[in-house]
Amino acid sequence: MKYNLDVSIDKDSGFCFGVVYAIEMAEEILEEDGYLYCLGDIVHNDEEVLRLKEKGLRIIGHEELINLHNEKVLIRAHGEAPETYKIALDNDITLIDASCPVVLKLQNRIKTSYDEKEKVLIFGKHGHAEVIGLQGQTNSEALVFQDISELDHVELPHNITLYSQTTKSTDKFYEIKEELINRGYNVRANDTICRQVSSRYEDLGSFAEKFDKVVFVSGKKSSNGKVLYDVCLKSNPNTYFISDPVELKPELFQENDTVGICGATSTPMWLMEKVRDILKEY
């Protein structure tokens, strides 16, 4: 069955500047050397990682870094803990540091708080690469939580310093701040959320409500993608999450549907364009 669909891509979706910077650095070295090690997935999108692997990108973990010597290794936009830099120095590894400037600034602020003996709380996803790097600034002593309920039975000092992973919801951060104040704590809250990301939270809902259907494209590992998808779904219940164009199903659409395509800060524009081309074939 053929449909006549009116398809549009959100012009503000796609890589944030930090991811663009990391990928450009990787491609430049891949073109020169033919291969490059990268500590962890360069971006939380399997299709983009595969594209770069085919160009020679070699993804390694921290356990492999320890045994690597005299090589170039890319640090992705998420940033790294101090221990990574120490290993690189000991092993004569040349680090290609593509840490996002927003993340680096946050790391420095958290380290300063830790050095000043403050009790640091980080609102972020457990195990996320950025959060591991942030916690590393405090010798892993900062308390990380994904939800305020995790603090229900935790004994905290009266004075606490609150930070956030850069890709979290601004609204949620301030809700947490107010809840902690209501619980009787003296909270020094540092809004460290990337404004390029937070502005997407605000704009994406307006984009989603313009269409009959919305296709949200994101890697399944992207925490930012999950949050932005929920923003779309709230504005338009006919929002479908896909990570690969093969997941598209013609039966989801009807004649003359208007369809909006958008994605996470880790979603490449070429992938959203591929989704658009498939929908136009319908």
Buried (B, 14 or more C-beta within 10 A) or exposed (E): EEBEBEBBBBEEBBBBBBBBBBBEBBBEBBEEEEEBBBBBBBBBBBBBBEBBBEEBBBBBEBEEBEEBEEBBBBBBBBBBBEBBBEBBEEBEBEBBBBBBEBBBEBBEBBBEBBEEEBBBBBBBBEEBBBBBBBBBBBEEEBBBBBEBEEBEEEEBEEEBBBBBBBBBBBEBBBEBBEEBEEEEBEBBBBEBBBEBBBEBBEBBBEBBEEBBBBBBBBBEBBBBBBBBBBBBBEBBEBBBBBBBBEEBEEEBBEEEBEBBBBBBBBBBEEBBEBBBEBBEEB
